[in-house]
Amino acid sequence: MEKRIINLREGGTLEVECTPEFYEVVRKSLNIVGRDVTDKDVKDFIYEAFKNGIDKAESELKEKEQIIEYCE
């Protein structure tokens, strides 16, 4: 396992423990072929993963609110 410390724009850092399996998921997700995964790739992957998770949770919450509203 490799620990990567990635500098963020506003002075913070992102510490990520990376396994070969994690790098493979990043490569597949971002269609990376023939080069190593960069810090930017890791940041982009994490951003998209969190964004998708939050979007899904918000969508599910909105659906539940609509169902509750309909049932009242």
TIFI-657638 format. One record per atom (N, C-alpha, C): residue in three letters; atom name; x negated, y, z. Coordinates in Angstrom, 3 decimals, always signed. Layout:
N
+-----+----+----------+----------+----------+
|   r |  a |     east |    north |       up |
+-----+----+----------+----------+----------+
| ALA | CA |        X |        Y |        Z |
...
+-----+----+----------+----------+----------+
END
This chain:
72
+-----+----+----------+----------+----------+
|   r |  a |     east |    north |       up |
+-----+----+----------+----------+----------+
| MET |  N |   -0.848 |   -1.171 |   +0.000 |
| MET | CA |   +0.000 |   +0.000 |   +0.000 |
| MET |  C |   -0.894 |   +1.235 |   +0.000 |
| GLU |  N |   -0.490 |   +2.201 |   -0.787 |
| GLU | CA |   -1.251 |   +3.443 |   -0.911 |
| GLU |  C |   -0.423 |   +4.588 |   -0.343 |
| LYS |  N |   -1.049 |   +5.417 |   +0.489 |
| LYS | CA |   -0.371 |   +6.596 |   +1.000 |
| LYS |  C |   -0.729 |   +7.777 |   +0.090 |
| ARG |  N |   +0.295 |   +8.440 |   -0.454 |
| ARG | CA |   +0.088 |   +9.626 |   -1.286 |
| ARG |  C |   +0.594 |  +10.825 |   -0.538 |
| ILE |  N |   -0.210 |  +11.861 |   -0.488 |
| ILE | CA |   +0.206 |  +13.126 |   +0.097 |
| ILE |  C |   +0.310 |  +14.115 |   -1.057 |
| ILE |  N |   +1.541 |  +14.549 |   -1.299 |
| ILE | CA |   +1.838 |  +15.379 |   -2.463 |
| ILE |  C |   +2.150 |  +16.792 |   -1.978 |
| ASN |  N |   +1.449 |  +17.765 |   -2.552 |
| ASN | CA |   +1.686 |  +19.165 |   -2.206 |
| ASN |  C |   +2.974 |  +19.648 |   -2.863 |
| LEU |  N |   +3.781 |  +20.354 |   -2.075 |
| LEU | CA |   +5.035 |  +20.907 |   -2.565 |
| LEU |  C |   +4.873 |  +22.405 |   -2.831 |
| ARG |  N |   +5.800 |  +22.945 |   -3.600 |
| ARG | CA |   +5.692 |  +24.339 |   -4.040 |
| ARG |  C |   +5.573 |  +25.346 |   -2.919 |
| GLU |  N |   +6.332 |  +25.176 |   -1.863 |
| GLU | CA |   +6.389 |  +26.205 |   -0.836 |
| GLU |  C |   +5.448 |  +25.926 |   +0.330 |
| GLY |  N |   +4.400 |  +25.172 |   +0.063 |
| GLY | CA |   +3.362 |  +24.960 |   +1.057 |
| GLY |  C |   +3.485 |  +23.691 |   +1.878 |
| GLY |  N |   +4.593 |  +22.991 |   +1.772 |
| GLY | CA |   +4.760 |  +21.750 |   +2.519 |
| GLY |  C |   +4.100 |  +20.590 |   +1.796 |
| THR |  N |   +4.175 |  +19.437 |   +2.423 |
| THR | CA |   +3.661 |  +18.228 |   +1.792 |
| THR |  C |   +4.702 |  +17.122 |   +1.901 |
| LEU |  N |   +4.622 |  +16.209 |   +0.965 |
| LEU | CA |   +5.472 |  +15.030 |   +0.936 |
| LEU |  C |   +4.557 |  +13.822 |   +1.041 |
| GLU |  N |   +4.743 |  +13.036 |   +2.095 |
| GLU | CA |   +3.920 |  +11.849 |   +2.292 |
| GLU |  C |   +4.725 |  +10.618 |   +1.893 |
| VAL |  N |   +4.194 |   +9.869 |   +0.942 |
| VAL | CA |   +4.906 |   +8.715 |   +0.408 |
| VAL |  C |   +3.993 |   +7.500 |   +0.467 |
| GLU |  N |   +4.502 |   +6.404 |   +1.038 |
| GLU | CA |   +3.764 |   +5.143 |   +1.014 |
| GLU |  C |   +4.205 |   +4.386 |   -0.227 |
| CYS |  N |   +3.269 |   +4.164 |   -1.135 |
| CYS | CA |   +3.586 |   +3.600 |   -2.449 |
| CYS |  C |   +3.044 |   +2.178 |   -2.575 |
| THR |  N |   +3.914 |   +1.292 |   -3.016 |
| THR | CA |   +3.523 |   -0.082 |   -3.317 |
| THR |  C |   +3.498 |   -0.251 |   -4.833 |
| PRO |  N |   +2.878 |   -1.307 |   -5.325 |
| PRO | CA |   +2.937 |   -1.568 |   -6.763 |
| PRO |  C |   +4.380 |   -1.680 |   -7.265 |
| GLU |  N |   +5.256 |   -2.242 |   -6.447 |
| GLU | CA |   +6.666 |   -2.364 |   -6.830 |
| GLU |  C |   +7.319 |   -0.985 |   -6.960 |
| PHE |  N |   +6.991 |   -0.070 |   -6.051 |
| PHE | CA |   +7.527 |   +1.293 |   -6.138 |
| PHE |  C |   +7.062 |   +1.957 |   -7.431 |
| TYR |  N |   +5.778 |   +1.828 |   -7.746 |
| TYR | CA |   +5.264 |   +2.428 |   -8.980 |
| TYR |  C |   +5.971 |   +1.844 |  -10.201 |
| GLU |  N |   +6.274 |   +0.552 |  -10.161 |
| GLU | CA |   +6.959 |   -0.080 |  -11.294 |
| GLU |  C |   +8.371 |   +0.483 |  -11.449 |
| VAL |  N |   +9.063 |   +0.687 |  -10.344 |
| VAL | CA |  +10.407 |   +1.278 |  -10.404 |
| VAL |  C |  +10.329 |   +2.703 |  -10.960 |
| VAL |  N |   +9.340 |   +3.467 |  -10.519 |
| VAL | CA |   +9.166 |   +4.837 |  -11.031 |
| VAL |  C |   +8.892 |   +4.794 |  -12.534 |
| ARG |  N |   +7.998 |   +3.911 |  -12.970 |
| ARG | CA |   +7.687 |   +3.792 |  -14.402 |
| ARG |  C |   +8.935 |   +3.472 |  -15.219 |
| LYS |  N |   +9.716 |   +2.511 |  -14.753 |
| LYS | CA |  +10.930 |   +2.117 |  -15.482 |
| LYS |  C |  +11.941 |   +3.245 |  -15.501 |
| SER |  N |  +12.127 |   +3.895 |  -14.369 |
| SER | CA |  +13.119 |   +4.962 |  -14.255 |
| SER |  C |  +12.781 |   +6.157 |  -15.143 |
| LEU |  N |  +11.491 |   +6.487 |  -15.222 |
| LEU | CA |  +11.061 |   +7.668 |  -15.981 |
| LEU |  C |  +10.491 |   +7.312 |  -17.354 |
| ASN |  N |  +10.605 |   +6.049 |  -17.722 |
| ASN | CA |  +10.084 |   +5.584 |  -19.026 |
| ASN |  C |   +8.607 |   +5.934 |  -19.228 |
| ILE |  N |   +7.790 |   +5.614 |  -18.240 |
| ILE | CA |   +6.354 |   +5.890 |  -18.298 |
| ILE |  C |   +5.648 |   +4.669 |  -18.879 |
| VAL |  N |   +4.920 |   +4.893 |  -19.957 |
| VAL | CA |   +4.184 |   +3.811 |  -20.612 |
| VAL |  C |   +2.768 |   +4.303 |  -20.898 |
| GLY |  N |   +1.799 |   +3.470 |  -20.585 |
| GLY | CA |   +0.427 |   +3.753 |  -20.978 |
| GLY |  C |   -0.313 |   +4.794 |  -20.170 |
| ARG |  N |   +0.202 |   +5.131 |  -18.985 |
| ARG | CA |   -0.524 |   +6.069 |  -18.116 |
| ARG |  C |   -0.146 |   +5.812 |  -16.666 |
| ASP |  N |   -0.951 |   +6.350 |  -15.767 |
| ASP | CA |   -0.679 |   +6.207 |  -14.345 |
| ASP |  C |   +0.484 |   +7.117 |  -13.934 |
| VAL |  N |   +1.120 |   +6.763 |  -12.839 |
| VAL | CA |   +2.170 |   +7.591 |  -12.261 |
| VAL |  C |   +1.513 |   +8.777 |  -11.561 |
| THR |  N |   +1.993 |   +9.982 |  -11.857 |
| THR | CA |   +1.424 |  +11.202 |  -11.269 |
| THR |  C |   +2.230 |  +11.630 |  -10.043 |
| ASP |  N |   +1.681 |  +12.598 |   -9.309 |
| ASP | CA |   +2.414 |  +13.167 |   -8.182 |
| ASP |  C |   +3.742 |  +13.748 |   -8.658 |
| LYS |  N |   +3.743 |  +14.414 |   -9.796 |
| LYS | CA |   +4.967 |  +14.990 |  -10.352 |
| LYS |  C |   +5.991 |  +13.893 |  -10.648 |
| ASP |  N |   +5.537 |  +12.771 |  -11.169 |
| ASP | CA |   +6.441 |  +11.652 |  -11.441 |
| ASP |  C |   +7.109 |  +11.176 |  -10.145 |
| VAL |  N |   +6.320 |  +11.038 |   -9.089 |
| VAL | CA |   +6.857 |  +10.584 |   -7.805 |
| VAL |  C |   +7.877 |  +11.597 |   -7.286 |
| LYS |  N |   +7.542 |  +12.898 |   -7.343 |
| LYS | CA |   +8.476 |  +13.933 |   -6.897 |
| LYS |  C |   +9.756 |  +13.902 |   -7.717 |
| ASP |  N |   +9.632 |  +13.794 |   -9.041 |
| ASP | CA |  +10.809 |  +13.759 |   -9.918 |
| ASP |  C |  +11.689 |  +12.556 |   -9.603 |
| PHE |  N |  +11.069 |  +11.400 |   -9.395 |
| PHE | CA |  +11.823 |  +10.187 |   -9.083 |
| PHE |  C |  +12.587 |  +10.341 |   -7.769 |
| ILE |  N |  +11.911 |  +10.828 |   -6.732 |
| ILE | CA |  +12.548 |  +10.996 |   -5.428 |
| ILE |  C |  +13.671 |  +12.026 |   -5.516 |
| TYR |  N |  +13.426 |  +13.124 |   -6.227 |
| TYR | CA |  +14.452 |  +14.152 |   -6.404 |
| TYR |  C |  +15.699 |  +13.558 |   -7.059 |
| GLU |  N |  +15.510 |  +12.825 |   -8.156 |
| GLU | CA |  +16.643 |  +12.240 |   -8.877 |
| GLU |  C |  +17.372 |  +11.202 |   -8.031 |
| ALA |  N |  +16.618 |  +10.397 |   -7.290 |
| ALA | CA |  +17.240 |   +9.376 |   -6.446 |
| ALA |  C |  +18.119 |  +10.028 |   -5.374 |
| PHE |  N |  +17.607 |  +11.054 |   -4.722 |
| PHE | CA |  +18.384 |  +11.745 |   -3.702 |
| PHE |  C |  +19.564 |  +12.483 |   -4.319 |
| LYS |  N |  +19.343 |  +13.131 |   -5.456 |
| LYS | CA |  +20.411 |  +13.868 |   -6.130 |
| LYS |  C |  +21.547 |  +12.921 |   -6.508 |
| ASN |  N |  +21.206 |  +11.780 |   -7.080 |
| ASN | CA |  +22.225 |  +10.806 |   -7.457 |
| ASN |  C |  +22.988 |  +10.295 |   -6.234 |
| GLY |  N |  +22.274 |  +10.034 |   -5.156 |
| GLY | CA |  +22.923 |   +9.570 |   -3.929 |
| GLY |  C |  +23.866 |  +10.607 |   -3.345 |
| ILE |  N |  +23.439 |  +11.850 |   -3.323 |
| ILE | CA |  +24.276 |  +12.928 |   -2.793 |
| ILE |  C |  +25.478 |  +13.157 |   -3.694 |
| ASP |  N |  +25.256 |  +13.180 |   -5.010 |
| ASP | CA |  +26.367 |  +13.357 |   -5.950 |
| ASP |  C |  +27.410 |  +12.255 |   -5.787 |
| LYS |  N |  +26.954 |  +11.026 |   -5.632 |
| LYS | CA |  +27.872 |   +9.895 |   -5.458 |
| LYS |  C |  +28.658 |  +10.033 |   -4.159 |
| ALA |  N |  +27.979 |  +10.394 |   -3.072 |
| ALA | CA |  +28.650 |  +10.553 |   -1.779 |
| ALA |  C |  +29.675 |  +11.686 |   -1.838 |
| GLU |  N |  +29.332 |  +12.794 |   -2.491 |
| GLU | CA |  +30.270 |  +13.909 |   -2.616 |
| GLU |  C |  +31.481 |  +13.511 |   -3.456 |
| SER |  N |  +31.258 |  +12.758 |   -4.513 |
| SER | CA |  +32.344 |  +12.301 |   -5.369 |
| SER |  C |  +33.285 |  +11.373 |   -4.599 |
| GLU |  N |  +32.716 |  +10.441 |   -3.833 |
| GLU | CA |  +33.527 |   +9.528 |   -3.038 |
| GLU |  C |  +34.320 |  +10.282 |   -1.973 |
| LEU |  N |  +33.697 |  +11.286 |   -1.361 |
| LEU | CA |  +34.383 |  +12.094 |   -0.350 |
| LEU |  C |  +35.547 |  +12.848 |   -0.982 |
| LYS |  N |  +35.311 |  +13.409 |   -2.153 |
| LYS | CA |  +36.369 |  +14.153 |   -2.846 |
| LYS |  C |  +37.537 |  +13.216 |   -3.190 |
| GLU |  N |  +37.224 |  +11.998 |   -3.642 |
| GLU | CA |  +38.279 |  +11.021 |   -3.932 |
| GLU |  C |  +39.083 |  +10.691 |   -2.689 |
| LYS |  N |  +38.415 |  +10.480 |   -1.568 |
| LYS | CA |  +39.111 |  +10.167 |   -0.316 |
| LYS |  C |  +39.995 |  +11.333 |   +0.123 |
| GLU |  N |  +39.490 |  +12.559 |   -0.030 |
| GLU | CA |  +40.280 |  +13.732 |   +0.329 |
| GLU |  C |  +41.518 |  +13.841 |   -0.535 |
| GLN |  N |  +41.388 |  +13.519 |   -1.824 |
| GLN | CA |  +42.524 |  +13.566 |   -2.739 |
| GLN |  C |  +43.553 |  +12.503 |   -2.363 |
| ILE |  N |  +43.095 |  +11.324 |   -1.976 |
| ILE | CA |  +44.006 |  +10.253 |   -1.576 |
| ILE |  C |  +44.757 |  +10.659 |   -0.315 |
| ILE |  N |  +44.047 |  +11.210 |   +0.648 |
| ILE | CA |  +44.674 |  +11.658 |   +1.900 |
| ILE |  C |  +45.702 |  +12.747 |   +1.601 |
| GLU |  N |  +45.321 |  +13.698 |   +0.756 |
| GLU | CA |  +46.227 |  +14.782 |   +0.377 |
| GLU |  C |  +47.483 |  +14.213 |   -0.285 |
| TYR |  N |  +47.309 |  +13.240 |   -1.156 |
| TYR | CA |  +48.427 |  +12.633 |   -1.872 |
| TYR |  C |  +49.369 |  +11.901 |   -0.913 |
| CYS |  N |  +48.786 |  +11.261 |   +0.100 |
| CYS | CA |  +49.583 |  +10.470 |   +1.039 |
| CYS |  C |  +50.324 |  +11.320 |   +2.061 |
| GLU |  N |  +49.941 |  +12.549 |   +2.214 |
| GLU | CA |  +50.581 |  +13.418 |   +3.247 |
| GLU |  C |  +51.925 |  +13.906 |   +2.827 |
+-----+----+----------+----------+----------+
END
